[in-house]
């Protein structure tokens, strides 16, 4: 692997492609050139979001012709950054999860009331029967 290095990459070959494919081609070209110089495969090269924004600055149809980048090897990966960009170290935050009390549901209690046997019908009170009869009468009046 190569140590940290700053280089200028020529991306003008991307301008030979159709307008709609130039931006993507420029990023692929950047990755392949850096992979060749870092003596690694293209799959292990990661592009920083700032570099990507710089290349895409002219939209997809007019990317940069040259770009100055910094190559930073990390473990097995190679990162491409802007020269003035600093390496971001992610800090792992330990989040304490609140202890949840497990509530066991008993078969006798049910949220909707007591459970009935599958074949058992629910008994209606006189008030419920009267309200249902009034609703039916109102529906008949509306229809006819």
Residue pairs with C-beta under 8 A, 6 or more apart in sequence:
1 38
1 39
1 40
1 73
1 78
2 37
2 38
2 39
2 71
2 73
3 73
4 70
4 71
4 72
4 73
5 37
5 70
5 71
6 68
6 69
6 70
6 71
6 83
7 34
7 37
7 68
7 69
7 71
8 66
8 67
8 68
8 69
9 29
9 30
9 33
9 34
9 66
9 67
9 68
9 69
10 65
10 66
11 26
11 29
11 30
11 55
11 63
11 64
11 65
11 66
11 67
12 65
12 66
13 25
13 29
14 22
14 23
14 25
14 26
14 29
14 63
15 22
15 63
15 65
17 25
19 60
19 61
20 60
20 61
21 60
22 60
22 61
22 62
22 63
23 55
23 56
23 59
23 60
23 61
23 63
24 60
26 55
26 63
26 64
27 47
27 52
27 55
30 47
30 51
30 55
30 67
30 69
30 80
31 42
31 45
31 47
31 80
32 42
34 45
34 69
34 71
34 78
34 80
35 41
35 42
35 44
35 45
35 78
37 71
38 45
38 71
38 73
38 78
40 78
44 76
44 77
44 78
45 77
45 78
45 79
45 80
46 77
46 78
46 79
46 80
47 79
47 80
48 79
48 80
48 81
48 82
48 85
50 81
50 82
50 85
51 67
51 69
51 80
51 81
51 82
51 85
54 64
54 67
54 82
55 63
55 64
55 67
56 63
57 63
57 64
58 64
68 82
68 83
69 80
69 81
69 82
69 83
70 80
70 81
70 82
70 83
70 85
71 78
71 79
71 80
72 78
72 79
72 80
72 81
72 87
73 79
81 87
107 115
108 114
116 122
124 132
